[in-house]
Amino acid sequence: MKPENKKEDRKDRRLVEEQTGKRQVVVVIRERGGKALPFVFGKEVDAIPTIKAKVATGTVIHADEASGWNAPARLLRDAACQPLEGIQGR
């Protein structure tokens, strides 16, 4: 028989002392109508060098709404180069 799920017996895995350090994130760089490149990282911010290396200069990057992407998105915006001549943003 399954034991009762009592609130006082539960672990709050959001707390630092209850985290194992094994958490990983999957980042997928997806081309519109093209291929997808999946990568695994320890944190979202660890994906920045790979994104910079794999994505062409001037490319518009869209991320999901997860709060973990706030700092990495700022880093990408700050490091972005000027768009290529003759190509306008959408």
Stockholm file with secondary structure:
# STOCKHOLM 1.0

chainA/1-90         MKPENKKEDRKDRRLVEEQTGKRQVVVVIRERGGKALPFVFGKEVDAIPTIKAKVATGTVIHADEASGWNAPARLLRDAACQPLEGIQGR
#=GR chainA/1-90 SS CCCCCCGGGCCCTTSGGGCCSCCCEEEEEECTTSCEEEEEESSGGGGHHHHHHHSCTTCCCCCCSCGGGHHHHHHHHHHCCCCCTTCCCC
#=GC SS_cons        CCCCCCGGGCCCTTSGGGCCSCCCEEEEEECTTSCEEEEEESSGGGGHHHHHHHSCTTCCCCCCSCGGGHHHHHHHHHHCCCCCTTCCCC
//
